Amino acid sequence: KEGPRVFRRRLDASGEDPLVFGDGIGPDSWITPLLSPDDRSLLLTVSRGWDRGELYLNRTGAKQSRHLTKGLVANFTPVVAGDQVFVPARSK
């Protein structure tokens, strides 16, 4: 069974919405997208339960997202400020 996905939809266009993120994400997870103010970066938090999370960064036009964290028992609350990302984390 597939999990959540993030698609890009242009409000002024019709046709197929391209998949931006979500391949390999299972149904036990949820994705929280955060778009940078300049629309050039999409920061994605993938949560698994209440104590696990992963962070991914997708630059506009990139074919793949960059995995920023892996295997941590932590929750993230990222904030985008200009061209910087601040990541307060809570871990066990």
URZIDA-V129584 format. One record per pair of residues at least 24 apart in sequence whose C-alpha atoms are under 10 Angstrom apart, sorted by sequence separation. I is the first residue (numbers start at 1). J is the second residue. If there is no record, write none. Layout:
BEGIN
i=I j=J
i=I j=J
END
This chain:
BEGIN
i=1 j=25
i=2 j=26
i=3 j=27
i=4 j=28
i=22 j=46
i=29 j=53
i=31 j=55
i=33 j=57
i=35 j=59
i=44 j=68
i=45 j=69
i=50 j=74
i=51 j=75
i=52 j=76
i=53 j=77
i=1 j=26
i=2 j=27
i=3 j=28
i=4 j=29
i=5 j=30
i=6 j=31
i=35 j=60
i=43 j=68
i=48 j=73
i=50 j=75
i=51 j=76
i=1 j=27
i=2 j=28
i=3 j=29
i=4 j=30
i=5 j=31
i=6 j=32
i=48 j=74
i=49 j=75
i=1 j=28
i=3 j=30
i=4 j=31
i=6 j=33
i=47 j=74
i=48 j=75
i=3 j=31
i=4 j=32
i=47 j=75
i=57 j=85
i=46 j=75
i=47 j=76
i=45 j=75
i=46 j=76
i=45 j=76
i=45 j=77
i=55 j=87
i=45 j=78
i=44 j=78
i=21 j=56
i=43 j=78
i=21 j=57
i=43 j=79
i=53 j=89
i=21 j=58
i=43 j=80
i=6 j=44
i=20 j=58
i=42 j=80
i=52 j=90
i=53 j=91
i=41 j=80
i=51 j=90
i=52 j=91
i=20 j=60
i=51 j=91
i=52 j=92
i=20 j=61
i=51 j=92
i=4 j=46
i=20 j=62
i=21 j=63
i=38 j=80
i=41 j=83
i=43 j=85
i=20 j=63
i=21 j=64
i=22 j=65
i=36 j=79
i=37 j=80
i=38 j=81
i=40 j=83
i=19 j=63
i=20 j=64
i=21 j=65
i=34 j=78
i=35 j=79
i=36 j=80
i=37 j=81
i=38 j=82
i=20 j=65
i=32 j=77
i=34 j=79
i=35 j=80
i=36 j=81
i=37 j=82
i=38 j=83
i=34 j=80
i=36 j=82
i=37 j=83
i=36 j=83
i=36 j=84
i=36 j=85
END
